[in-house]
Amino acid sequence: MATTEEIVTAFGDAWNEADESKRRELLALSWADEGRFVDPQSDVTGREALLALISGFQKRMAGARIDGTSGVQVHHDKIRFNWKLIGADGKTMIEGLDFGELADDGRIRLIVGFWGDPPPAS
């Protein structure tokens, strides 16, 4: 069985993988069958929907990649980790934080992504 760090790494690698069959393999390892992905622009459920979302991201953001910028913090079945989106020019476009939940088999069943810094306190 893969470690949580390996599972999260495979999930991240899927966002950068151009070959669809390899992307499917990475998500089969890391993403629960009915996993849900939510961020400021997306809310999809299921592996096929996530594959379509990633494909659309790659088409819109040709040459960009997402790199992890932290390890994975885990407690109970909850995870969190940081990442950054790097444009085709090599410059950081945005940084973010993902929170998630793991399914009983250790794969990711929920990711809730946040982009940029939180707003300042009022």
Secondary structure, DSSP 8 states (H G I E B T S, - for coil): ---HHHHHHHHHHHHH---HHHHHHHHHHHEEEEEEEEETTEEEESHHHHHHHHHHHHHHTTT-EEEE-S--EEETTEEEEEEEEE-TTS-EEEEEEEEEEE-TTSSEEEEEEEES------
